[in-house]
């Protein structure tokens, strides 16, 4: 009976020790995180052939996790919309789901440039997306987004995303060449759970 009691105490102490360790690890993991949101202006050539260019407006939100001082893993969701394209009733909404790596050579400085490469998927819906019987449809496709920008450190945990410029290639069915070239320019705000040093 005494051995069973000692074994139970040892097991309880071990589990309590394990319970404390993940809490500390979780706190350290949170300190490596950042979140952000931005307004985006997009110039796109969604219709097939030539430029057929028009502008879209929207926003994006992202989550970043520091791998080390310079590298972050990034996940981003963005959505932009245009209506009355070329004076018609046609509209288009483009939503992207991207992930990849971001590199900043000087993340602790007041002004910190960065470059990133994101890959993932995109979803298009609206009159410019081919549907059944010529009606508005929706389609999914591949998305590739190299880009970069400039963060300016503010007080405490905040930074200003002064500018971000991305080239976004999407491969979505458009009834023609099935690829779109998008130039995205944005600015926004970043919250870091632990301020950059």
Backbone bond lengths (Angstrom), bond angles and torsions (degrees), N, CA, C in turn:
res aa  C-N    CA-C-N  psi(-1)  N-CA   C-N-CA  omega(-1)  CA-C   N-CA-C  phi
1 X - - - 1.465 - - 1.520 110.91 -
2 X 1.346 116.60 -41.48 1.465 121.08 179.83 1.521 110.77 -64.64
3 X 1.352 116.21 -38.30 1.467 119.59 178.85 1.532 110.67 -65.33
4 X 1.311 116.63 -40.70 1.457 121.21 178.40 1.527 111.17 -63.67
5 X 1.340 116.08 -40.72 1.465 121.13 178.47 1.538 110.60 -63.86
6 X 1.374 116.19 -45.14 1.480 119.96 178.55 1.539 110.50 -63.47
7 X 1.320 116.60 -40.16 1.473 119.80 178.88 1.525 110.68 -63.27
8 X 1.328 117.30 -40.16 1.473 121.24 179.08 1.520 110.68 -65.10
9 X 1.343 116.69 -41.79 1.472 120.24 178.08 1.528 110.66 -64.42
10 X 1.348 116.40 -43.33 1.468 120.59 178.77 1.527 110.93 -62.41
11 X 1.328 117.40 -42.39 1.460 121.39 178.05 1.527 111.25 -63.88
12 X 1.338 117.24 -43.40 1.467 121.09 179.12 1.522 111.21 -64.10
13 X 1.330 117.01 -41.42 1.472 120.62 178.39 1.525 110.87 -64.93
14 X 1.323 117.16 -40.17 1.464 121.16 178.76 1.524 111.10 -63.75
15 X 1.332 115.76 -45.14 1.472 119.40 179.09 1.520 111.64 -64.98
16 X 1.339 116.71 -37.66 1.464 119.69 177.17 1.518 110.29 -63.75
17 X 1.323 117.17 -40.30 1.473 120.94 177.58 1.509 111.97 -63.43
18 X 1.340 116.01 -40.71 1.464 119.58 176.66 1.516 111.43 -65.87
19 X 1.314 116.42 -34.74 1.462 120.54 -179.98 1.510 112.46 -65.60
20 X 1.334 117.30 -33.42 1.467 120.83 179.75 1.519 110.99 -76.10
21 X 1.312 116.54 -36.59 1.459 120.44 -176.33 1.528 112.60 -62.59
22 X 1.360 120.40 -47.58 1.458 119.52 178.23 1.527 113.50 -62.21
23 X 1.344 117.31 -32.98 1.462 119.63 179.12 1.524 110.36 -63.21
24 X 1.333 116.07 -42.37 1.467 119.88 178.45 1.527 110.25 -67.02
25 X 1.330 116.51 -43.31 1.466 121.09 178.64 1.530 110.53 -61.94
26 X 1.338 116.99 -41.43 1.462 121.36 179.05 1.526 110.81 -62.78
27 X 1.339 117.36 -40.91 1.466 120.88 178.87 1.525 110.59 -63.45
28 X 1.330 117.03 -40.05 1.465 120.45 177.89 1.525 110.98 -67.11
29 X 1.330 116.57 -37.01 1.468 119.94 178.89 1.519 110.81 -65.76
30 X 1.330 117.50 -40.75 1.467 120.97 179.34 1.522 110.76 -61.40
31 X 1.323 117.17 -37.81 1.466 120.49 -179.99 1.519 112.73 -63.64
32 X 1.318 118.27 -18.76 1.469 121.98 -179.75 1.536 112.36 -88.99
33 X 1.331 117.49 -2.58 1.465 121.67 -172.88 1.524 112.95 -94.83
34 X 1.333 114.11 154.11 1.459 121.51 169.52 1.522 107.99 -142.57
35 X 1.317 115.54 153.48 1.459 121.53 173.76 1.523 107.54 -131.11
36 X 1.312 116.82 156.47 1.452 119.64 179.77 1.513 112.02 -158.95
37 X 1.308 115.07 165.23 1.463 122.18 177.78 1.520 108.55 -145.05
38 X 1.325 116.12 148.27 1.465 119.16 -178.96 1.518 111.40 -147.23
39 X 1.328 114.03 156.71 1.469 122.70 168.58 1.520 106.60 -88.20
40 X 1.338 117.61 139.53 1.465 121.61 -179.98 1.526 111.62 -124.81
41 X 1.323 114.77 138.70 1.458 123.71 170.77 1.521 105.80 -114.73
42 X 1.335 117.52 125.65 1.460 121.36 -175.82 1.522 109.91 -123.25
43 X 1.308 115.50 133.53 1.465 122.61 171.12 1.516 106.13 -107.42
44 X 1.347 117.29 122.28 1.463 120.38 -173.81 1.519 111.77 -132.80
45 X 1.329 115.00 160.73 1.467 120.59 174.54 1.517 109.35 -122.57
46 X 1.314 116.99 49.85 1.463 122.10 -175.44 1.526 114.43 -52.56
47 X 1.347 121.69 -41.32 1.467 118.60 179.13 1.530 110.62 -66.45
48 X 1.339 118.10 147.47 1.457 120.09 179.67 1.521 112.27 -70.15
49 X 1.335 114.27 151.40 1.455 120.82 175.68 1.506 113.08 76.92
50 X 1.330 116.71 142.27 1.458 122.15 178.21 1.512 111.84 52.87
51 X 1.332 115.47 -151.95 1.456 118.77 176.93 1.513 109.23 -90.82
52 X 1.318 117.81 -60.09 1.454 119.14 -175.33 1.512 111.34 55.15
53 X 1.336 115.79 33.16 1.461 121.12 -170.09 1.520 112.96 -73.92
54 X 1.330 114.65 146.86 1.453 122.30 173.38 1.519 108.18 -152.23
55 X 1.325 116.25 171.22 1.459 120.43 -176.74 1.527 111.36 -108.46
56 X 1.323 113.87 152.75 1.460 122.14 177.65 1.525 107.82 -131.76
57 X 1.315 116.64 153.00 1.458 122.30 176.93 1.516 109.34 -127.00
58 X 1.322 116.07 148.98 1.458 119.63 178.81 1.511 111.40 176.89
59 X 1.296 116.02 -148.27 1.455 120.46 -177.89 1.509 111.59 -159.49
60 X 1.324 114.66 172.67 1.455 120.48 177.07 1.517 110.12 -146.98
61 X 1.305 115.00 157.56 1.451 121.96 174.21 1.514 108.17 -130.51
62 X 1.320 117.16 148.01 1.453 119.55 -178.64 1.517 110.95 -142.74
63 X 1.322 112.20 162.13 1.451 123.01 177.28 1.523 106.48 -128.48
64 X 1.325 117.90 133.36 1.453 121.71 177.56 1.518 111.36 -126.11
65 X 1.326 116.02 147.69 1.462 121.65 177.95 1.524 107.88 -134.00
66 X 1.336 117.22 122.72 1.470 122.30 -177.44 1.518 110.93 -72.98
67 X 1.335 115.70 124.32 1.457 120.93 172.92 1.523 110.07 -84.41
68 X 1.329 115.51 -38.15 1.463 122.61 173.68 1.527 106.98 -155.42
69 X 1.312 117.30 -162.01 1.472 120.37 -174.92 1.529 112.97 -61.45
70 X 1.343 117.40 -34.90 1.461 120.74 -173.14 1.529 115.42 -106.16
71 X 1.320 117.88 -24.16 1.462 121.41 -171.32 1.520 111.66 -109.05
72 X 1.343 115.13 139.80 1.456 122.11 174.45 1.531 109.47 -130.88
73 X 1.320 115.43 146.26 1.461 121.90 166.81 1.522 105.70 -90.96
74 X 1.341 116.79 134.15 1.465 121.24 -174.30 1.525 110.44 -127.23
75 X 1.322 116.01 137.35 1.461 122.93 170.16 1.521 108.43 -122.19
76 X 1.324 117.10 134.33 1.467 120.48 -173.64 1.519 111.16 -139.18
77 X 1.324 115.62 140.97 1.466 122.35 171.49 1.521 107.19 -123.82
78 X 1.322 116.98 128.27 1.463 121.09 179.51 1.522 110.72 -133.99
79 X 1.324 116.15 153.57 1.459 120.14 177.05 1.526 109.53 -148.33
80 X 1.343 115.52 131.93 1.460 121.62 178.70 1.529 108.62 -131.12
81 X 1.337 114.85 153.67 1.462 119.78 -175.97 1.522 110.51 -140.67
82 X 1.312 115.10 147.22 1.470 122.06 171.82 1.523 107.91 -137.26
83 X 1.317 116.24 142.79 1.468 120.91 175.86 1.524 108.61 -129.73
84 X 1.319 116.55 163.85 1.475 122.16 -178.99 1.526 111.82 51.00
85 X 1.329 115.29 48.49 1.465 120.83 -177.78 1.526 109.52 -68.98
86 X 1.313 115.91 129.76 1.469 123.38 -178.97 1.524 112.03 54.01
87 X 1.337 116.90 36.77 1.454 121.61 176.72 1.510 114.44 74.79
88 X 1.327 117.14 7.93 1.465 119.96 179.43 1.527 108.93 -101.75
89 X 1.312 115.93 -177.92 1.464 120.23 177.08 1.523 111.55 -86.68
90 X 1.349 116.16 4.50 1.466 120.52 -177.09 1.517 111.49 -69.40
91 X 1.332 115.12 140.71 1.453 121.46 176.39 1.513 110.32 -135.13
92 X 1.308 116.08 163.91 1.457 121.83 179.14 1.517 109.25 -149.87
93 X 1.322 116.07 135.46 1.466 122.55 171.13 1.514 107.46 -120.76
94 X 1.326 116.27 129.76 1.458 122.41 179.92 1.527 108.21 -120.60
95 X 1.318 116.20 120.83 1.461 122.14 179.20 1.516 108.45 -118.92
96 X 1.332 116.24 131.28 1.462 120.51 -178.23 1.521 110.86 -119.98
97 X 1.326 114.61 147.24 1.460 123.30 177.83 1.527 106.21 -128.01
98 X 1.340 116.78 105.23 1.457 121.54 -169.56 1.520 112.02 -126.06
99 X 1.314 115.72 153.44 1.458 121.28 174.69 1.513 109.67 -150.25
100 X 1.329 116.46 153.23 1.453 119.66 179.30 1.513 112.24 170.69
101 X 1.338 115.61 -150.36 1.456 122.16 -175.20 1.517 111.39 -118.35
102 X 1.335 115.57 145.61 1.461 123.11 175.11 1.531 108.37 -124.29
103 X 1.327 116.54 135.38 1.467 121.62 178.47 1.523 109.17 -120.56
104 X 1.329 116.02 130.45 1.464 121.96 175.25 1.518 108.17 -127.42
105 X 1.344 118.54 119.60 1.467 119.67 -178.19 1.527 113.43 -70.54
106 X 1.335 118.34 -25.22 1.465 121.72 -177.48 1.534 110.67 -136.77
107 X 1.349 118.53 65.51 1.462 119.26 -174.51 1.527 114.10 -66.27
108 X 1.318 119.12 -22.83 1.456 120.49 -178.29 1.510 114.42 -87.11
109 X 1.327 118.05 -8.22 1.465 121.33 -177.32 1.526 110.82 -77.38
110 X 1.323 115.13 161.18 1.469 119.49 179.43 1.519 110.78 -61.32
111 X 1.325 117.94 -40.21 1.460 122.54 175.58 1.527 107.28 -113.66
112 X 1.311 116.51 117.42 1.468 121.40 -173.01 1.522 110.77 -125.34
113 X 1.340 117.60 106.60 1.469 119.86 174.74 1.531 110.17 -74.87
114 X 1.323 115.81 159.22 1.463 120.44 176.12 1.518 109.94 -150.69
115 X 1.323 115.25 157.45 1.470 122.62 171.05 1.520 106.47 -128.06
116 X 1.328 115.57 152.95 1.460 118.90 -179.77 1.518 110.67 -149.06
117 X 1.328 114.88 159.35 1.458 122.07 174.70 1.522 107.05 -134.88
118 X 1.324 116.02 117.16 1.457 122.18 -178.20 1.527 109.89 -119.84
119 X 1.324 115.85 142.20 1.457 122.77 177.59 1.518 108.56 -130.24
120 X 1.318 116.53 157.09 1.458 118.42 176.47 1.506 111.69 165.13
121 X 1.327 114.85 -138.39 1.449 120.46 -177.14 1.512 111.77 -132.22
122 X 1.328 114.95 164.82 1.462 121.51 178.18 1.523 108.76 -137.83
123 X 1.324 114.76 149.27 1.462 121.68 177.66 1.523 108.11 -124.44
124 X 1.329 116.39 126.31 1.467 121.70 178.54 1.516 109.03 -114.50
125 X 1.334 115.44 141.55 1.459 119.79 175.57 1.524 108.44 -146.30
126 X 1.326 115.76 149.11 1.454 120.85 -179.86 1.508 111.67 129.88
127 X 1.324 115.65 -175.56 1.463 121.85 -173.36 1.520 113.36 -65.85
128 X 1.343 118.63 -24.00 1.458 119.93 179.28 1.524 112.62 -85.26
129 X 1.325 116.93 -0.64 1.462 120.98 177.07 1.522 107.67 -101.99
130 X 1.340 118.21 118.11 1.461 119.90 -176.70 1.521 112.32 -57.29
131 X 1.331 116.27 134.57 1.459 122.22 177.07 1.512 109.81 -128.38
132 X 1.280 116.95 -168.70 1.461 120.62 179.27 1.525 110.20 -75.95
133 X 1.299 116.25 140.42 1.473 123.31 176.51 1.520 112.67 55.80
134 X 1.343 116.49 32.50 1.461 119.89 176.76 1.510 114.50 76.03
135 X 1.329 118.36 4.14 1.454 120.90 179.38 1.525 110.59 -82.70
136 X 1.321 116.25 167.09 1.461 120.52 176.50 1.516 109.48 -58.26
137 X 1.314 115.72 142.48 1.452 120.08 -178.91 1.508 111.54 -133.79
138 X 1.307 114.78 -165.14 1.451 121.31 174.62 1.515 108.18 -146.74
139 X 1.321 115.51 153.04 1.457 120.35 -178.13 1.516 109.56 -153.35
140 X 1.333 114.80 154.38 1.453 121.89 176.74 1.512 109.13 -115.91
141 X 1.340 116.51 153.97 1.455 119.88 177.96 1.515 111.90 -164.94
142 X 1.315 114.66 177.63 1.452 123.33 179.97 1.526 110.55 -75.25
143 X 1.325 117.06 148.02 1.471 121.69 175.55 1.523 109.54 -135.93
144 X 1.328 115.74 140.59 1.468 123.66 -177.73 1.519 106.60 -134.54
145 X 1.344 117.87 126.33 1.465 119.57 -171.83 1.529 112.92 -139.47
146 X 1.336 117.96 88.88 1.466 119.54 168.93 1.527 109.39 -82.25
147 X 1.322 116.75 147.69 1.459 119.17 179.45 1.506 112.09 -176.37
148 X 1.321 114.83 -167.59 1.454 120.39 -179.62 1.513 110.38 -171.83
149 X 1.317 114.50 178.81 1.455 118.28 -178.34 1.509 112.23 -175.17
150 X 1.321 114.42 -163.48 1.453 122.21 -173.86 1.518 109.63 -143.01
151 X 1.345 116.54 122.25 1.459 121.62 175.06 1.525 109.53 -104.13
152 X 1.331 116.32 140.54 1.469 122.10 177.34 1.528 107.60 -118.07
153 X 1.325 116.29 120.38 1.459 121.12 -176.82 1.515 110.53 -68.03
154 X 1.323 116.14 131.86 1.451 122.87 174.23 1.523 108.10 -107.58
155 X 1.318 118.00 -161.09 1.459 120.32 -179.72 1.523 111.35 -75.82
156 X 1.335 114.06 151.50 1.459 123.25 174.52 1.524 111.39 55.32
157 X 1.303 117.92 -121.08 1.460 122.33 -171.72 1.527 113.61 -93.31
158 X 1.320 118.55 -1.19 1.462 120.98 -171.36 1.521 113.45 -98.72
159 X 1.331 114.48 149.12 1.464 121.97 171.75 1.525 107.69 -137.96
160 X 1.311 115.31 151.12 1.463 121.95 175.57 1.516 107.91 -94.59
161 X 1.320 116.81 125.97 1.464 120.42 170.24 1.522 105.11 -83.20
162 X 1.357 115.64 90.45 1.465 121.29 -172.81 1.518 111.86 -63.18
163 X 1.323 116.18 -39.29 1.464 120.38 176.99 1.519 108.48 -159.48
164 X 1.314 114.50 145.55 1.459 121.48 170.50 1.515 107.15 -141.18
165 X 1.333 116.66 131.06 1.459 122.50 -179.46 1.522 107.78 -125.52
166 X 1.327 116.42 125.34 1.464 121.74 -179.72 1.520 110.04 -131.00
167 X 1.330 115.28 140.76 1.459 120.77 166.30 1.519 105.63 -95.63
168 X 1.325 117.98 122.92 1.461 120.84 -179.05 1.532 108.79 -118.00
169 X 1.321 114.98 113.99 1.463 121.26 174.13 1.514 107.78 -94.14
170 X 1.317 117.37 124.81 1.460 121.17 174.48 1.522 109.15 -117.95
171 X 1.321 115.08 144.67 1.469 121.62 179.10 1.534 107.64 -116.21
172 X 1.339 114.81 81.86 1.464 121.12 -176.61 1.525 108.61 -122.33
173 X 1.316 116.76 139.68 1.456 122.16 179.73 1.530 110.07 -56.68
174 X 1.332 116.51 123.35 1.460 120.57 175.95 1.536 111.21 -128.61
175 X 1.321 116.59 15.17 1.459 120.51 179.34 1.511 112.82 77.54
176 X 1.318 117.93 9.57 1.460 121.77 -179.32 1.514 110.89 -142.56
177 X 1.332 115.71 -109.09 1.464 119.89 -175.78 1.537 113.75 -87.02
178 X 1.309 117.17 -6.11 1.471 123.49 174.05 1.522 115.12 57.79
179 X 1.313 117.62 30.42 1.467 119.48 169.62 1.518 109.84 -145.44
180 X 1.336 114.52 148.39 1.455 121.13 -176.51 1.530 108.76 -130.50
181 X 1.323 115.49 138.24 1.457 122.14 176.18 1.523 107.94 -105.68
182 X 1.326 115.87 121.23 1.457 121.28 -176.64 1.524 110.02 -122.78
183 X 1.308 116.89 133.51 1.464 122.44 172.18 1.520 106.75 -108.08
184 X 1.338 115.92 120.38 1.466 120.65 -177.72 1.527 109.85 -115.26
185 X 1.317 115.90 128.95 1.463 122.59 176.48 1.521 107.16 -122.27
186 X 1.325 116.19 130.46 1.454 119.02 -177.29 1.519 112.84 -144.28
187 X 1.320 115.18 167.47 1.464 122.36 171.85 1.517 107.66 -150.61
188 X 1.337 115.94 154.12 1.453 117.91 -176.99 1.513 113.24 -172.93
189 X 1.328 115.51 -152.57 1.461 122.39 -175.15 1.529 108.68 -131.45
190 X 1.330 115.89 146.07 1.462 122.92 -179.93 1.519 108.52 -123.89
191 X 1.324 116.90 136.60 1.462 121.75 172.93 1.517 108.35 -117.18
192 X 1.331 116.57 121.65 1.460 121.92 177.95 1.520 109.01 -105.90
193 X 1.318 116.40 128.39 1.458 120.76 -177.93 1.530 111.85 -64.38
194 X 1.329 116.13 -27.77 1.459 120.66 169.11 1.514 106.36 -129.60
195 X 1.332 118.68 125.30 1.466 120.01 -177.86 1.520 111.70 -59.12
196 X 1.342 116.66 144.05 1.467 121.46 174.96 1.516 109.03 -63.92
197 X 1.323 114.71 142.12 1.462 119.59 177.54 1.515 110.15 -110.37
